[in-house]
Amino acid sequence: MAVWALGINHTTAPLDMRGRFAFALDQIGPTLSSLRGSLATGEAAILSTCNRTEIYCAGNQHAIEPTIEWLAHSGGVAPGLLRSHSYMLQDGHAARHAFRVASGLDSMVLGEAQILGQLKDAVRAAEEAGALGTTLNQLFQRSFAVAKEVRSSTDIGAHSISMAAASVRLAGQLFEDLGQVRVLFVGAGEMIELAATHFAAKNPKSIAVANRTLERGEKLASRFGAEVMRLADLPARLHEFDVVVSSTASQLPIIGLGAVERALKARKHRPMFMVDLAVPRDIEPEVKELEDVYLYTVDDLAHVVQTGQANRQAAVAQAEAIIDAGVQSFLHWMDQRRAVPLIRQLNAQADEWRTLELARARKLLARGEDVDAVLEALSKGLTQKMLHGAMAELHAGDADSRQRASQAIEHFFLRKER
């Protein structure tokens, strides 16, 4: 069985390209069906977050190029362009990458824990889609175990600052008193929930949640004593807010340049702090050029979230050692799996011989033959069947072939007990 992975992330591809390959969790099922149909492979999983999109596959042989072509087509780019921004990994290298991702070693925020939950969601979606087989299931379950050991045995997550916390830190640099600002959260997913938790801790003047569906927005708003509003009302009310944090699953920007320009005019050009945590973008990139707007994307937050990374580097070597052990264990399991078909064939052949000799022995006993003679014939029959192939090899072929056969037979049949 072969394992391979194809991916793009925050280190290999710009935000707008990552946006082309972002898959919402409810899209994963049908997307996996399309992928498996295109590759004719039995096992596949897709991990899609704001910082990465990765495809993991397992099949009889590696199919990297067809996987690249499928993903390029899904994102509407040329395969060559995708190849220049992606990484392609096989077997042990693919396993190592999965373990590093789960452990937070491949994240923009070194040691962050959110990616582990996102990976578990991706595995669950693949399982529900019927796309997860024995090999990938082993790969991911082992990645979860390695991540748990890394987090419990090292300080890799110590001093970590999340995207949400970074947003609050930057807002605090712009506004002297966060207790006097009005905050709007656009969306109601996990990222917005994290951001709302951090901002609420600063006791802002007011909090509002805008979401496409009021029910989900109300559920989040109730946690923070916030107002809830429809997404359709956003353009008319945007000017009311000093801080706007957006993270939805929309495939197109939902806050345009014109809407922000009108909001600034109504605010008499008082500054606005905006954070776009979505991939693809929720806020048109041209907004960043406006004089009184401070817009940050997930990539812009990179320098802030690295704060404290130096304090965690000492734990990286220890984490890598745990990952190395996990990779070796997985590769050993893979090697054992490769022998399974041969083991089954040997067992089937041995069962066939045993059945034949037992049937012959029963016939002899039914005719009243001596029990000891029947047992002797049974043992000789089995022995001859087991040794027939080896004897034939010793008498066939050229001298080199007989020498190789002799060494193999001596190894398998004449080993002394130690």
VOBA-214773 format. One record per residue (C-alpha): z, y, x. Coordinates in steps of 0.2 Angstrom, whole numbers, padded with zeros to 4 digits, always signed. Last residue first. Example, Ala and Ser with C-alpha at 12.3 -4.5 7.8 and 13.67 -1.06 7.14 Angstrom:
BEGIN
<pt pz="+0036" py="-0005" px="+0068"/>
<pt pz="+0039" py="-0022" px="+0062"/>
END
This chain:
BEGIN
<pt pz="+0100" py="-0101" px="+0092"/>
<pt pz="+0090" py="-0114" px="+0082"/>
<pt pz="+0075" py="-0120" px="+0092"/>
<pt pz="+0058" py="-0114" px="+0086"/>
<pt pz="+0045" py="-0127" px="+0086"/>
<pt pz="+0036" py="-0124" px="+0070"/>
<pt pz="+0032" py="-0105" px="+0069"/>
<pt pz="+0031" py="-0100" px="+0087"/>
<pt pz="+0024" py="-0117" px="+0093"/>
<pt pz="+0011" py="-0116" px="+0079"/>
<pt pz="+0006" py="-0098" px="+0084"/>
<pt pz="+0005" py="-0102" px="+0103"/>
<pt pz="-0006" py="-0117" px="+0099"/>
<pt pz="-0017" py="-0108" px="+0088"/>
<pt pz="-0020" py="-0095" px="+0101"/>
<pt pz="-0024" py="-0108" px="+0114"/>
<pt pz="-0035" py="-0117" px="+0101"/>
<pt pz="-0045" py="-0101" px="+0098"/>
<pt pz="-0047" py="-0098" px="+0117"/>
<pt pz="-0052" py="-0116" px="+0120"/>
<pt pz="-0066" py="-0115" px="+0107"/>
<pt pz="-0064" py="-0120" px="+0088"/>
<pt pz="-0056" py="-0135" px="+0080"/>
<pt pz="-0043" py="-0148" px="+0085"/>
<pt pz="-0028" py="-0137" px="+0086"/>
<pt pz="-0033" py="-0128" px="+0070"/>
<pt pz="-0035" py="-0144" px="+0060"/>
<pt pz="-0017" py="-0149" px="+0066"/>
<pt pz="-0010" py="-0133" px="+0059"/>
<pt pz="-0019" py="-0134" px="+0043"/>
<pt pz="-0013" py="-0152" px="+0040"/>
<pt pz="+0005" py="-0149" px="+0044"/>
<pt pz="+0012" py="-0144" px="+0027"/>
<pt pz="+0001" py="-0157" px="+0018"/>
<pt pz="+0006" py="-0171" px="+0030"/>
<pt pz="+0025" py="-0166" px="+0029"/>
<pt pz="+0024" py="-0166" px="+0009"/>
<pt pz="+0016" py="-0183" px="+0009"/>
<pt pz="+0027" py="-0190" px="+0022"/>
<pt pz="+0043" py="-0185" px="+0012"/>
<pt pz="+0036" py="-0192" px="-0004"/>
<pt pz="+0031" py="-0208" px="+0004"/>
<pt pz="+0048" py="-0211" px="+0011"/>
<pt pz="+0056" py="-0206" px="-0006"/>
<pt pz="+0045" py="-0219" px="-0014"/>
<pt pz="+0050" py="-0232" px="-0002"/>
<pt pz="+0068" py="-0229" px="-0004"/>
<pt pz="+0067" py="-0230" px="-0023"/>
<pt pz="+0057" py="-0247" px="-0022"/>
<pt pz="+0042" py="-0247" px="-0034"/>
<pt pz="+0046" py="-0250" px="-0053"/>
<pt pz="+0029" py="-0244" px="-0060"/>
<pt pz="+0039" py="-0229" px="-0067"/>
<pt pz="+0045" py="-0226" px="-0049"/>
<pt pz="+0028" py="-0225" px="-0042"/>
<pt pz="+0022" py="-0213" px="-0056"/>
<pt pz="+0037" py="-0202" px="-0053"/>
<pt pz="+0033" py="-0201" px="-0034"/>
<pt pz="+0015" py="-0196" px="-0038"/>
<pt pz="+0020" py="-0182" px="-0049"/>
<pt pz="+0033" py="-0177" px="-0037"/>
<pt pz="+0020" py="-0176" px="-0023"/>
<pt pz="+0008" py="-0166" px="-0033"/>
<pt pz="+0022" py="-0154" px="-0039"/>
<pt pz="+0028" py="-0151" px="-0021"/>
<pt pz="+0010" py="-0147" px="-0015"/>
<pt pz="+0007" py="-0135" px="-0029"/>
<pt pz="+0025" py="-0127" px="-0026"/>
<pt pz="+0021" py="-0125" px="-0007"/>
<pt pz="+0004" py="-0117" px="-0011"/>
<pt pz="+0012" py="-0105" px="-0024"/>
<pt pz="+0026" py="-0100" px="-0011"/>
<pt pz="+0014" py="-0097" px="+0003"/>
<pt pz="+0003" py="-0086" px="-0009"/>
<pt pz="+0018" py="-0076" px="-0015"/>
<pt pz="+0024" py="-0073" px="+0003"/>
<pt pz="+0006" py="-0068" px="+0007"/>
<pt pz="+0006" py="-0055" px="-0007"/>
<pt pz="+0024" py="-0049" px="-0002"/>
<pt pz="+0020" py="-0046" px="+0016"/>
<pt pz="+0014" py="-0028" px="+0013"/>
<pt pz="+0030" py="-0024" px="+0004"/>
<pt pz="+0040" py="-0029" px="+0020"/>
<pt pz="+0030" py="-0016" px="+0029"/>
<pt pz="+0034" py="-0003" px="+0016"/>
<pt pz="+0052" py="-0007" px="+0016"/>
<pt pz="+0052" py="-0004" px="+0035"/>
<pt pz="+0043" py="+0012" px="+0032"/>
<pt pz="+0056" py="+0018" px="+0020"/>
<pt pz="+0071" py="+0014" px="+0032"/>
<pt pz="+0062" py="+0023" px="+0046"/>
<pt pz="+0060" py="+0038" px="+0035"/>
<pt pz="+0078" py="+0038" px="+0030"/>
<pt pz="+0084" py="+0037" px="+0048"/>
<pt pz="+0073" py="+0052" px="+0053"/>
<pt pz="+0079" py="+0062" px="+0038"/>
<pt pz="+0097" py="+0059" px="+0043"/>
<pt pz="+0092" py="+0065" px="+0061"/>
<pt pz="+0083" py="+0080" px="+0053"/>
<pt pz="+0099" py="+0085" px="+0044"/>
<pt pz="+0109" py="+0085" px="+0060"/>
<pt pz="+0096" py="+0095" px="+0069"/>
<pt pz="+0096" py="+0107" px="+0055"/>
<pt pz="+0115" py="+0110" px="+0054"/>
<pt pz="+0115" py="+0122" px="+0069"/>
<pt pz="+0101" py="+0132" px="+0061"/>
<pt pz="+0113" py="+0136" px="+0046"/>
<pt pz="+0121" py="+0152" px="+0054"/>
<pt pz="+0104" py="+0158" px="+0060"/>
<pt pz="+0098" py="+0157" px="+0042"/>
<pt pz="+0112" py="+0169" px="+0036"/>
<pt pz="+0099" py="+0182" px="+0029"/>
<pt pz="+0083" py="+0172" px="+0027"/>
<pt pz="+0083" py="+0177" px="+0009"/>
<pt pz="+0080" py="+0195" px="+0013"/>
<pt pz="+0065" py="+0192" px="+0024"/>
<pt pz="+0056" py="+0181" px="+0011"/>
<pt pz="+0059" py="+0192" px="-0004"/>
<pt pz="+0041" py="+0200" px="-0003"/>
<pt pz="+0034" py="+0182" px="-0005"/>
<pt pz="+0043" py="+0180" px="-0021"/>
<pt pz="+0036" py="+0196" px="-0027"/>
<pt pz="+0044" py="+0213" px="-0026"/>
<pt pz="+0039" py="+0229" px="-0035"/>
<pt pz="+0048" py="+0246" px="-0031"/>
<pt pz="+0040" py="+0258" px="-0043"/>
<pt pz="+0040" py="+0277" px="-0042"/>
<pt pz="+0025" py="+0279" px="-0031"/>
<pt pz="+0013" py="+0267" px="-0040"/>
<pt pz="+0005" py="+0256" px="-0027"/>
<pt pz="+0015" py="+0240" px="-0032"/>
<pt pz="+0008" py="+0241" px="-0050"/>
<pt pz="-0009" py="+0236" px="-0042"/>
<pt pz="-0002" py="+0218" px="-0041"/>
<pt pz="-0002" py="+0216" px="-0060"/>
<pt pz="+0015" py="+0209" px="-0065"/>
<pt pz="+0017" py="+0191" px="-0071"/>
<pt pz="+0009" py="+0183" px="-0056"/>
<pt pz="+0004" py="+0165" px="-0055"/>
<pt pz="+0017" py="+0161" px="-0049"/>
<pt pz="+0032" py="+0170" px="-0057"/>
<pt pz="+0046" py="+0179" px="-0048"/>
<pt pz="+0040" py="+0196" px="-0051"/>
<pt pz="+0054" py="+0209" px="-0047"/>
<pt pz="+0053" py="+0227" px="-0053"/>
<pt pz="+0064" py="+0241" px="-0049"/>
<pt pz="+0059" py="+0257" px="-0058"/>
<pt pz="+0062" py="+0275" px="-0051"/>
<pt pz="+0063" py="+0290" px="-0063"/>
<pt pz="+0046" py="+0297" px="-0065"/>
<pt pz="+0049" py="+0307" px="-0081"/>
<pt pz="+0055" py="+0290" px="-0089"/>
<pt pz="+0041" py="+0292" px="-0102"/>
<pt pz="+0028" py="+0295" px="-0088"/>
<pt pz="+0035" py="+0280" px="-0079"/>
<pt pz="+0033" py="+0269" px="-0094"/>
<pt pz="+0015" py="+0275" px="-0097"/>
<pt pz="+0011" py="+0270" px="-0079"/>
<pt pz="+0020" py="+0253" px="-0081"/>
<pt pz="+0009" py="+0249" px="-0097"/>
<pt pz="-0007" py="+0254" px="-0088"/>
<pt pz="-0004" py="+0244" px="-0073"/>
<pt pz="-0001" py="+0228" px="-0083"/>
<pt pz="+0014" py="+0218" px="-0088"/>
<pt pz="+0009" py="+0201" px="-0095"/>
<pt pz="-0001" py="+0195" px="-0080"/>
<pt pz="-0012" py="+0179" px="-0084"/>
<pt pz="-0007" py="+0160" px="-0083"/>
<pt pz="+0009" py="+0163" px="-0091"/>
<pt pz="+0023" py="+0152" px="-0086"/>
<pt pz="+0036" py="+0166" px="-0086"/>
<pt pz="+0047" py="+0174" px="-0073"/>
<pt pz="+0050" py="+0193" px="-0074"/>
<pt pz="+0064" py="+0204" px="-0068"/>
<pt pz="+0064" py="+0222" px="-0074"/>
<pt pz="+0077" py="+0235" px="-0068"/>
<pt pz="+0078" py="+0253" px="-0074"/>
<pt pz="+0074" py="+0249" px="-0092"/>
<pt pz="+0070" py="+0260" px="-0107"/>
<pt pz="+0052" py="+0264" px="-0101"/>
<pt pz="+0047" py="+0246" px="-0105"/>
<pt pz="+0050" py="+0248" px="-0123"/>
<pt pz="+0032" py="+0250" px="-0130"/>
<pt pz="+0024" py="+0238" px="-0118"/>
<pt pz="+0038" py="+0225" px="-0121"/>
<pt pz="+0037" py="+0224" px="-0140"/>
<pt pz="+0024" py="+0209" px="-0140"/>
<pt pz="+0037" py="+0199" px="-0129"/>
<pt pz="+0049" py="+0199" px="-0143"/>
<pt pz="+0066" py="+0206" px="-0140"/>
<pt pz="+0084" py="+0200" px="-0137"/>
<pt pz="+0099" py="+0210" px="-0133"/>
<pt pz="+0112" py="+0203" px="-0121"/>
<pt pz="+0130" py="+0198" px="-0123"/>
<pt pz="+0127" py="+0187" px="-0107"/>
<pt pz="+0127" py="+0169" px="-0114"/>
<pt pz="+0120" py="+0175" px="-0131"/>
<pt pz="+0104" py="+0182" px="-0122"/>
<pt pz="+0100" py="+0164" px="-0116"/>
<pt pz="+0100" py="+0156" px="-0133"/>
<pt pz="+0092" py="+0172" px="-0141"/>
<pt pz="+0077" py="+0170" px="-0129"/>
<pt pz="+0075" py="+0152" px="-0133"/>
<pt pz="+0074" py="+0156" px="-0152"/>
<pt pz="+0064" py="+0172" px="-0150"/>
<pt pz="+0049" py="+0163" px="-0143"/>
<pt pz="+0038" py="+0173" px="-0132"/>
<pt pz="+0053" py="+0180" px="-0122"/>
<pt pz="+0061" py="+0197" px="-0119"/>
<pt pz="+0079" py="+0197" px="-0114"/>
<pt pz="+0089" py="+0213" px="-0113"/>
<pt pz="+0104" py="+0218" px="-0103"/>
<pt pz="+0114" py="+0234" px="-0104"/>
<pt pz="+0125" py="+0246" px="-0093"/>
<pt pz="+0125" py="+0233" px="-0079"/>
<pt pz="+0141" py="+0222" px="-0076"/>
<pt pz="+0138" py="+0217" px="-0058"/>
<pt pz="+0141" py="+0199" px="-0062"/>
<pt pz="+0128" py="+0200" px="-0076"/>
<pt pz="+0115" py="+0203" px="-0062"/>
<pt pz="+0119" py="+0187" px="-0053"/>
<pt pz="+0119" py="+0176" px="-0070"/>
<pt pz="+0103" py="+0185" px="-0076"/>
<pt pz="+0094" py="+0180" px="-0060"/>
<pt pz="+0099" py="+0162" px="-0062"/>
<pt pz="+0094" py="+0161" px="-0080"/>
<pt pz="+0078" py="+0170" px="-0076"/>
<pt pz="+0074" py="+0156" px="-0063"/>
<pt pz="+0079" py="+0142" px="-0075"/>
<pt pz="+0067" py="+0149" px="-0089"/>
<pt pz="+0070" py="+0163" px="-0102"/>
<pt pz="+0056" py="+0175" px="-0099"/>
<pt pz="+0056" py="+0193" px="-0095"/>
<pt pz="+0073" py="+0200" px="-0090"/>
<pt pz="+0077" py="+0218" px="-0093"/>
<pt pz="+0091" py="+0227" px="-0085"/>
<pt pz="+0098" py="+0244" px="-0089"/>
<pt pz="+0107" py="+0252" px="-0075"/>
<pt pz="+0124" py="+0261" px="-0074"/>
<pt pz="+0135" py="+0247" px="-0068"/>
<pt pz="+0122" py="+0244" px="-0054"/>
<pt pz="+0129" py="+0260" px="-0046"/>
<pt pz="+0119" py="+0268" px="-0031"/>
<pt pz="+0103" py="+0261" px="-0037"/>
<pt pz="+0090" py="+0257" px="-0024"/>
<pt pz="+0100" py="+0247" px="-0011"/>
<pt pz="+0109" py="+0238" px="-0026"/>
<pt pz="+0092" py="+0233" px="-0033"/>
<pt pz="+0088" py="+0224" px="-0016"/>
<pt pz="+0105" py="+0215" px="-0016"/>
<pt pz="+0102" py="+0210" px="-0034"/>
<pt pz="+0085" py="+0203" px="-0031"/>
<pt pz="+0091" py="+0193" px="-0016"/>
<pt pz="+0104" py="+0185" px="-0027"/>
<pt pz="+0090" py="+0179" px="-0038"/>
<pt pz="+0080" py="+0173" px="-0024"/>
<pt pz="+0094" py="+0163" px="-0018"/>
<pt pz="+0106" py="+0167" px="-0003"/>
<pt pz="+0112" py="+0152" px="+0008"/>
<pt pz="+0128" py="+0155" px="+0017"/>
<pt pz="+0131" py="+0136" px="+0019"/>
<pt pz="+0117" py="+0125" px="+0012"/>
<pt pz="+0113" py="+0116" px="+0028"/>
<pt pz="+0132" py="+0114" px="+0032"/>
<pt pz="+0130" py="+0095" px="+0035"/>
<pt pz="+0136" py="+0078" px="+0028"/>
<pt pz="+0137" py="+0081" px="+0010"/>
<pt pz="+0121" py="+0091" px="+0008"/>
<pt pz="+0111" py="+0080" px="+0020"/>
<pt pz="+0118" py="+0064" px="+0012"/>
<pt pz="+0113" py="+0070" px="-0005"/>
<pt pz="+0096" py="+0075" px="+0001"/>
<pt pz="+0094" py="+0057" px="+0009"/>
<pt pz="+0098" py="+0049" px="-0007"/>
<pt pz="+0086" py="+0060" px="-0017"/>
<pt pz="+0072" py="+0056" px="-0005"/>
<pt pz="+0076" py="+0038" px="-0006"/>
<pt pz="+0074" py="+0039" px="-0025"/>
<pt pz="+0058" py="+0048" px="-0022"/>
<pt pz="+0050" py="+0036" px="-0010"/>
<pt pz="+0056" py="+0021" px="-0020"/>
<pt pz="+0048" py="+0027" px="-0036"/>
<pt pz="+0032" py="+0031" px="-0026"/>
<pt pz="+0031" py="+0013" px="-0021"/>
<pt pz="+0036" py="+0004" px="-0037"/>
<pt pz="+0025" py="+0014" px="-0049"/>
<pt pz="+0026" py="+0031" px="-0056"/>
<pt pz="+0011" py="+0037" px="-0067"/>
<pt pz="+0017" py="+0031" px="-0084"/>
<pt pz="+0017" py="+0049" px="-0090"/>
<pt pz="+0036" py="+0048" px="-0093"/>
<pt pz="+0038" py="+0043" px="-0075"/>
<pt pz="+0028" py="+0057" px="-0069"/>
<pt pz="+0038" py="+0070" px="-0079"/>
<pt pz="+0054" py="+0062" px="-0072"/>
<pt pz="+0048" py="+0063" px="-0055"/>
<pt pz="+0043" py="+0082" px="-0057"/>
<pt pz="+0060" py="+0085" px="-0065"/>
<pt pz="+0069" py="+0077" px="-0050"/>
<pt pz="+0058" py="+0088" px="-0038"/>
<pt pz="+0063" py="+0104" px="-0048"/>
<pt pz="+0081" py="+0098" px="-0047"/>
<pt pz="+0080" py="+0096" px="-0028"/>
<pt pz="+0071" py="+0112" px="-0026"/>
<pt pz="+0086" py="+0122" px="-0033"/>
<pt pz="+0097" py="+0117" px="-0019"/>
<pt pz="+0093" py="+0130" px="-0006"/>
<pt pz="+0095" py="+0124" px="+0012"/>
<pt pz="+0084" py="+0136" px="+0020"/>
<pt pz="+0077" py="+0149" px="+0007"/>
<pt pz="+0059" py="+0148" px="+0009"/>
<pt pz="+0060" py="+0130" px="+0007"/>
<pt pz="+0055" py="+0116" px="+0019"/>
<pt pz="+0073" py="+0111" px="+0025"/>
<pt pz="+0079" py="+0110" px="+0007"/>
<pt pz="+0084" py="+0092" px="+0007"/>
<pt pz="+0072" py="+0087" px="-0006"/>
<pt pz="+0058" py="+0096" px="+0003"/>
<pt pz="+0063" py="+0088" px="+0020"/>
<pt pz="+0063" py="+0070" px="+0012"/>
<pt pz="+0046" py="+0073" px="+0004"/>
<pt pz="+0039" py="+0079" px="+0021"/>
<pt pz="+0046" py="+0064" px="+0030"/>
<pt pz="+0039" py="+0052" px="+0017"/>
<pt pz="+0022" py="+0060" px="+0019"/>
<pt pz="+0023" py="+0059" px="+0038"/>
<pt pz="+0028" py="+0041" px="+0036"/>
<pt pz="+0013" py="+0036" px="+0025"/>
<pt pz="+0000" py="+0050" px="+0026"/>
<pt pz="+0000" py="+0069" px="+0026"/>
<pt pz="-0012" py="+0083" px="+0021"/>
<pt pz="-0007" py="+0101" px="+0023"/>
<pt pz="-0016" py="+0115" px="+0014"/>
<pt pz="-0023" py="+0132" px="+0016"/>
<pt pz="-0039" py="+0128" px="+0026"/>
<pt pz="-0042" py="+0113" px="+0015"/>
<pt pz="-0042" py="+0124" px="-0001"/>
<pt pz="-0055" py="+0134" px="+0007"/>
<pt pz="-0066" py="+0119" px="+0011"/>
<pt pz="-0064" py="+0111" px="-0006"/>
<pt pz="-0071" py="+0127" px="-0014"/>
<pt pz="-0060" py="+0135" px="-0027"/>
<pt pz="-0058" py="+0134" px="-0046"/>
<pt pz="-0040" py="+0128" px="-0046"/>
<pt pz="-0043" py="+0111" px="-0054"/>
<pt pz="-0059" py="+0109" px="-0044"/>
<pt pz="-0050" py="+0112" px="-0028"/>
<pt pz="-0036" py="+0099" px="-0034"/>
<pt pz="-0049" py="+0086" px="-0037"/>
<pt pz="-0059" py="+0089" px="-0021"/>
<pt pz="-0043" py="+0088" px="-0011"/>
<pt pz="-0038" py="+0072" px="-0019"/>
<pt pz="-0055" py="+0064" px="-0016"/>
<pt pz="-0053" py="+0069" px="+0002"/>
<pt pz="-0036" py="+0062" px="+0004"/>
<pt pz="-0039" py="+0045" px="-0003"/>
<pt pz="-0028" py="+0033" px="+0007"/>
<pt pz="-0030" py="+0014" px="+0003"/>
<pt pz="-0022" py="+0002" px="-0010"/>
<pt pz="-0014" py="+0016" px="-0019"/>
<pt pz="+0001" py="+0028" px="-0018"/>
<pt pz="+0000" py="+0047" px="-0022"/>
<pt pz="+0010" py="+0063" px="-0020"/>
<pt pz="+0003" py="+0080" px="-0025"/>
<pt pz="+0011" py="+0096" px="-0020"/>
<pt pz="+0011" py="+0113" px="-0027"/>
<pt pz="+0023" py="+0125" px="-0018"/>
<pt pz="+0033" py="+0141" px="-0018"/>
<pt pz="+0034" py="+0146" px="-0037"/>
<pt pz="+0036" py="+0128" px="-0041"/>
<pt pz="+0024" py="+0113" px="-0044"/>
<pt pz="+0028" py="+0095" px="-0039"/>
<pt pz="+0014" py="+0083" px="-0045"/>
<pt pz="+0016" py="+0064" px="-0045"/>
<pt pz="+0004" py="+0049" px="-0043"/>
<pt pz="+0003" py="+0030" px="-0044"/>
<pt pz="-0011" py="+0019" px="-0049"/>
<pt pz="-0026" py="+0026" px="-0041"/>
<pt pz="-0043" py="+0028" px="-0048"/>
<pt pz="-0045" py="+0045" px="-0040"/>
<pt pz="-0053" py="+0054" px="-0054"/>
<pt pz="-0043" py="+0044" px="-0068"/>
<pt pz="-0027" py="+0046" px="-0058"/>
<pt pz="-0029" py="+0065" px="-0057"/>
<pt pz="-0034" py="+0068" px="-0075"/>
<pt pz="-0020" py="+0057" px="-0081"/>
<pt pz="-0008" py="+0067" px="-0070"/>
<pt pz="-0014" py="+0083" px="-0077"/>
<pt pz="-0011" py="+0077" px="-0095"/>
<pt pz="+0007" py="+0073" px="-0090"/>
<pt pz="+0010" py="+0088" px="-0079"/>
<pt pz="+0005" py="+0101" px="-0091"/>
<pt pz="+0022" py="+0102" px="-0100"/>
<pt pz="+0030" py="+0106" px="-0083"/>
<pt pz="+0019" py="+0121" px="-0080"/>
<pt pz="+0006" py="+0118" px="-0066"/>
<pt pz="+0003" py="+0131" px="-0053"/>
<pt pz="-0013" py="+0128" px="-0043"/>
<pt pz="-0022" py="+0145" px="-0045"/>
<pt pz="-0005" py="+0154" px="-0043"/>
<pt pz="-0003" py="+0147" px="-0025"/>
<pt pz="-0020" py="+0156" px="-0021"/>
<pt pz="-0012" py="+0172" px="-0027"/>
<pt pz="+0004" py="+0170" px="-0018"/>
<pt pz="-0004" py="+0167" px="-0001"/>
<pt pz="-0006" py="+0149" px="+0006"/>
<pt pz="+0001" py="+0140" px="+0021"/>
<pt pz="+0019" py="+0145" px="+0023"/>
<pt pz="+0023" py="+0148" px="+0005"/>
<pt pz="+0016" py="+0131" px="+0000"/>
<pt pz="+0000" py="+0121" px="-0002"/>
<pt pz="+0000" py="+0102" px="-0004"/>
<pt pz="-0008" py="+0085" px="-0002"/>
<pt pz="+0002" py="+0069" px="+0000"/>
<pt pz="-0002" py="+0051" px="+0005"/>
<pt pz="+0005" py="+0034" px="+0003"/>
<pt pz="-0005" py="+0017" px="+0006"/>
<pt pz="+0000" py="+0000" px="+0000"/>
END
